[in-house]
Amino acid sequence: MKEAKGVVLKNLTKKFLTQDGKEVVAVDNINLEVNPGEFITLLGPSGCGKTTTLRMIAGFETPSSGEILIGNQIVDNLTPDKRDTALVFQNYALFPHMDVYNNVAYGLKIQKKSKSEVSERVNKILDLMKMEDMIYRVPSQMSGGQQQRVSLARALVMEPGVLLFDEPLSNLDAKLRLHMRYEIRKIQQKVGITSIYVTHDQEEAMSLSDKVVVMNKGIIEQIGTPQEIYQKPINEFVANFIGAANILDAEIIEYNEGIVKINIYDKEYTVNVDKVYEARQKVRILVRPEGITIDKDDFDALVTKSVYMGDNQEYEVDFNGKIVQINNHNPFGKKTYKENEILKFGFDERSIHIF
């Protein structure tokens, strides 16, 4: 594979006109830098602008304003075939009458590569994908996961500087999605190709990415590693979109050199922080369900939901009129609370994040 390329988006905007003449801003002045060899995911709800952003990078949509650079070259006016990108589609987009070899070889043949080069590159990529034994199968003879691997092989064989993914796993069942996540990440790391991946699936984004770009209503809310996005979301939208979130009211008692004492429903906790707070300042806090400790005498709450999930016992409790979610990991040998029972709990101080 040739050297991976970086991608830079500068003040990128895309506006559409609706049928009744109204202007809709799908992507609103976003800036993003993707380093060579990095795997980043554009994550957000439907209509947030993530797919439009990907289509602009690929060349299928023209920006209303701003610039797109691939490998330090401005590509705004280049057609998709001139951008040194390859796209892995959601629906595989394989030729039904062609076998695996010819589906993968198709792009190289269009480029009029020699027969020997086509054979060498196709066989090399099929070996990488561990698909040598499927070379003569047509799509109807393959599972969804196998077809998706062919689609990925067809993109990789072109040796693009940047690989783009448009929700490639959304048509697969849950178990196969987990397997394909691992396969995609393993191959991407082995090849070292720059990858930009679009999904609305939070777990998919967390498991695949070096960085996650959370989008909402055409803007970027936060960019960070999966750990940063999950543990230190910048606002309540990101907190609620990434995993289950308990968001509660609290008050600062005092601040002293990166440490605050905080009052949460008349219980005092000590939290490490990275900004200055004022005494008696009202704040909102995030505590993830796994950051709550059961059988701690800080609070009492009524269990409104209790579900056994194998490695977890998941609870919802009524706490001062708020529904709080609790995830009790590894419940073997532990007391299990049923609906309408009183459960005692407290917060792990390390898990408290102040917005």
C-alpha positions in Angstrom: 0.0 0.0 0.0 1.2 3.5 -0.7 1.6 6.2 2.0 -1.6 7.3 3.8 -2.7 10.8 3.4 -4.1 13.3 5.9 -7.4 15.1 5.5 -8.2 18.7 6.5 -11.6 20.4 6.4 -11.5 24.2 6.6 -14.7 26.1 7.4 -16.7 23.5 5.5 -20.4 24.4 4.9 -23.1 22.7 2.9 -26.5 24.3 2.3 -29.5 22.8 0.5 -32.7 24.3 -0.9 -35.9 22.5 0.0 -38.7 22.1 -2.5 -40.5 25.1 -1.0 -37.4 27.3 -1.4 -36.2 27.2 2.2 -32.5 27.0 2.9 -31.3 24.2 5.1 -27.7 24.2 6.5 -26.7 20.6 6.6 -23.0 21.2 7.6 -22.2 24.5 9.3 -18.7 25.8 9.1 -16.9 22.8 10.5 -13.1 22.4 10.9 -11.4 19.0 11.2 -7.9 17.6 10.8 -7.3 13.9 10.3 -3.7 12.7 10.6 -2.2 10.2 8.1 -3.0 6.7 9.2 -5.7 7.8 11.7 -9.1 6.2 12.1 -11.8 8.7 12.9 -15.5 8.3 13.2 -18.2 10.9 12.4 -20.9 10.1 15.0 -24.3 11.6 15.5 -28.1 11.2 15.1 -29.9 11.2 11.8 -29.7 14.6 10.1 -26.6 15.8 12.0 -24.5 16.3 8.8 -22.1 13.3 9.1 -23.1 11.6 5.8 -23.1 14.9 4.0 -19.6 15.6 5.3 -18.4 12.2 4.1 -20.0 12.8 0.6 -18.3 16.1 0.3 -14.9 14.5 1.1 -15.7 11.8 -1.5 -16.7 14.3 -4.1 -20.4 13.3 -4.4 -21.5 16.7 -2.9 -20.1 20.1 -3.6 -19.4 22.4 -0.6 -21.3 25.7 -0.4 -18.1 27.2 1.1 -14.9 26.1 2.7 -12.1 23.8 1.6 -11.2 20.1 1.6 -7.6 19.1 1.5 -6.4 15.6 0.9 -2.6 15.1 1.3 -2.1 18.9 1.3 -4.0 19.2 -2.1 -7.2 21.2 -2.4 -9.7 18.8 -3.9 -12.9 20.9 -3.9 -13.2 20.9 -7.7 -11.9 17.4 -8.4 -14.2 14.6 -9.4 -14.4 11.5 -7.1 -12.1 9.5 -9.2 -9.3 12.1 -9.0 -9.4 12.4 -5.1 -7.3 9.4 -4.1 -10.2 8.1 -2.0 -12.2 4.9 -2.0 -15.7 4.4 -0.5 -17.1 1.3 1.3 -20.8 1.4 0.8 -23.6 0.5 3.1 -25.3 -1.8 0.6 -22.0 -3.4 -0.6 -22.7 -2.3 -4.3 -21.3 -5.6 -5.7 -21.9 -6.7 -9.3 -24.2 -9.7 -8.9 -23.0 -11.5 -12.0 -19.3 -11.2 -11.1 -17.3 -13.5 -8.8 -15.2 -12.2 -6.0 -12.1 -11.9 -8.1 -13.7 -9.8 -10.8 -15.6 -7.6 -8.3 -12.4 -6.8 -6.6 -10.5 -6.4 -9.9 -13.1 -4.1 -11.5 -11.6 -0.7 -10.5 -8.1 -1.8 -11.6 -9.4 -2.9 -15.0 -11.2 0.4 -15.4 -7.8 2.1 -14.8 -6.4 -0.2 -17.5 -3.8 -1.8 -15.3 -1.9 -4.7 -16.8 -3.3 -8.2 -16.4 -0.2 -9.2 -14.3 -0.6 -6.2 -12.0 -4.3 -6.8 -11.5 -3.7 -10.4 -10.6 -0.9 -9.6 -8.2 -2.8 -6.8 -6.4 -6.1 -8.7 -6.2 -4.5 -11.9 -4.9 -2.5 -9.9 -2.4 -5.6 -8.2 -1.0 -7.7 -11.4 -1.0 -4.9 -13.1 1.0 -4.9 -10.2 3.5 -8.7 -10.5 3.8 -8.4 -14.4 4.1 -10.8 -14.8 1.2 -8.6 -16.9 -1.2 -11.1 -19.8 -1.0 -14.0 -17.6 -2.1 -12.5 -16.3 -5.3 -15.0 -17.9 -7.6 -18.2 -17.2 -5.6 -20.7 -14.7 -6.7 -22.5 -12.4 -4.2 -25.6 -14.6 -4.0 -23.4 -17.4 -2.7 -22.1 -15.4 0.2 -23.3 -14.1 3.5 -23.8 -10.4 4.3 -20.5 -10.4 6.2 -18.6 -12.0 3.3 -20.1 -9.6 0.9 -19.0 -6.7 3.1 -15.4 -8.1 3.2 -15.5 -8.2 -0.7 -16.6 -4.5 -0.7 -13.7 -3.6 1.6 -11.3 -5.6 -0.5 -12.5 -3.8 -3.6 -11.8 -0.5 -1.9 -8.4 -1.4 -0.5 -7.1 -2.9 -3.8 -7.2 0.6 -5.3 -4.6 1.6 -2.7 -6.3 4.9 -1.9 -4.7 7.6 0.3 -8.0 7.8 2.3 -10.6 5.1 2.9 -14.2 6.2 3.5 -16.9 4.2 5.2 -20.6 5.0 4.9 -22.3 3.0 7.7 -21.0 -0.3 6.2 -22.3 -2.6 9.0 -25.9 -1.4 9.3 -27.3 -4.2 7.2 -25.6 -7.0 9.3 -27.0 -8.8 12.4 -25.7 -7.8 15.8 -23.3 -10.7 16.2 -21.8 -10.3 12.8 -21.4 -6.6 13.3 -19.2 -7.2 16.3 -17.0 -9.6 14.3 -16.8 -7.2 11.3 -15.8 -4.3 13.6 -12.8 -6.3 14.8 -12.0 -7.3 11.2 -12.2 -3.7 9.9 -10.0 -2.3 12.7 -7.4 -5.1 12.4 -7.1 -4.6 8.6 -7.0 -0.8 8.9 -4.2 -1.0 11.5 -2.3 -3.6 9.4 -2.5 -1.6 6.2 -2.1 1.8 8.0 -4.6 3.6 5.8 -6.3 6.9 6.8 -10.0 6.1 7.5 -13.1 8.2 8.0 -16.1 6.2 9.2 -19.7 7.4 9.5 -22.1 5.7 11.9 -24.9 6.5 14.4 -23.9 3.5 16.5 -22.1 4.7 19.6 -20.5 1.3 20.4 -19.2 1.0 16.9 -17.6 4.4 17.1 -16.0 3.7 20.5 -14.6 0.3 19.4 -13.2 1.3 16.1 -11.8 4.8 16.5 -8.6 6.6 17.3 -10.8 9.7 17.6 -14.6 10.3 17.6 -16.2 13.4 16.1 -19.6 14.0 17.6 -21.9 16.0 15.3 -25.3 17.6 16.0 -27.4 19.9 13.7 -24.5 20.4 11.3 -21.8 21.4 13.8 -19.1 19.5 15.6 -19.9 19.3 19.3 -16.7 17.5 20.4 -13.6 15.8 19.1 -11.7 13.3 21.3 -10.6 9.8 22.0 -13.3 7.4 22.9 -12.3 7.6 26.5 -12.4 11.4 26.5 -15.8 11.5 24.8 -17.2 9.0 27.3 -15.7 10.1 30.5 -15.5 13.9 29.9 -18.2 14.9 27.5 -18.2 18.6 26.8 -21.9 19.1 27.3 -25.1 17.2 28.0 -25.9 16.4 24.4 -22.6 14.4 24.0 -23.1 12.8 27.5 -26.6 11.6 26.5 -25.6 10.5 23.0 -22.6 8.4 24.1 -23.9 5.7 26.4 -26.3 5.9 29.4 -26.0 9.1 31.4 -27.2 10.2 34.8 -27.3 14.0 34.9 -27.9 15.6 38.2 -27.9 19.0 39.9 -25.1 19.8 42.4 -23.4 22.8 44.1 -19.8 23.6 44.6 -18.8 23.9 48.3 -15.2 25.0 47.7 -12.4 25.0 45.1 -8.7 24.5 45.9 -6.0 24.0 43.2 -7.7 21.6 40.9 -9.9 19.9 43.5 -13.5 20.8 44.4 -15.7 19.7 47.2 -19.2 19.3 45.8 -22.6 18.9 47.4 -24.8 16.3 45.8 -28.2 16.1 47.5 -26.6 16.9 50.9 -23.7 14.5 50.6 -20.2 15.8 50.1 -17.8 14.5 47.4 -14.3 15.4 46.4 -13.7 15.7 42.6 -10.6 16.5 40.5 -11.3 19.2 38.0 -9.5 21.0 35.2 -11.0 24.5 35.6 -11.8 26.9 38.4 -15.2 27.0 40.2 -16.7 29.4 42.6 -18.1 28.5 46.0 -21.9 28.0 45.9 -21.8 27.8 42.1 -24.7 25.7 40.8 -23.5 23.0 38.4 -24.7 19.9 36.5 -22.8 16.6 36.9 -22.6 13.4 35.0 -22.3 10.0 36.6 -22.3 6.9 34.3 -24.4 3.9 35.5 -21.2 1.9 36.3 -20.0 4.7 38.5 -22.6 4.1 41.1 -21.8 1.8 44.0 -24.7 -0.3 45.4 -25.0 -0.9 49.2 -23.3 2.4 50.0 -25.2 4.3 52.7 -25.2 7.7 51.0 -28.7 7.6 49.4 -31.9 5.5 49.4 -34.0 5.0 46.3 -37.0 2.9 45.1 -36.2 0.3 42.5 -38.5 0.9 39.5 -36.8 -1.6 37.1 -34.5 -4.5 37.6 -33.1 -6.5 34.6 -30.6 -9.4 34.6 -28.2 -9.1 31.7 -25.8 -11.9 32.4 -22.6 -9.9 33.3 -24.7 -7.0 34.7 -27.7 -6.4 36.7 -29.3 -3.2 35.4 -31.5 -1.0 37.6 -33.5 2.1 37.3 -34.3 3.8 40.6 -36.5 6.8 41.6 -34.1 9.2 43.2 -35.6 12.5 44.4 -38.1 12.3 41.5 -35.4 11.5 38.9 -34.8 8.2 37.2 -31.2 7.1 37.8 -29.7 4.2 36.0 -27.3 1.8 37.9 -25.2 -0.9 36.3 -24.1 -3.5 38.9 -21.2 -5.4 37.1 -20.6 -9.1 37.8 -23.7 -9.7 40.0 -22.7 -13.3 40.9 -23.1 -13.9 44.6 -24.4 -10.3 45.2 -27.9 -9.4 46.5 -30.3 -8.7 43.6 -32.9 -6.0 44.2 -36.4 -6.4 42.8 -38.9 -3.8 41.7 -40.4 -1.8 44.6 -37.5 -2.6 47.0 -35.3 0.1 48.6 -31.8 0.2 47.3 -28.9 2.0 48.9 -26.2 3.6 46.8 -23.5 6.2 46.5 -21.2 7.7 43.8 -17.7 6.7 42.9 -15.9 10.1 43.2 -13.6 9.2 40.2 -16.7 8.9 38.0 -18.2 12.3 38.7 -17.8 14.7 35.8 -18.8 18.4 36.2 -20.1 20.2 33.1 
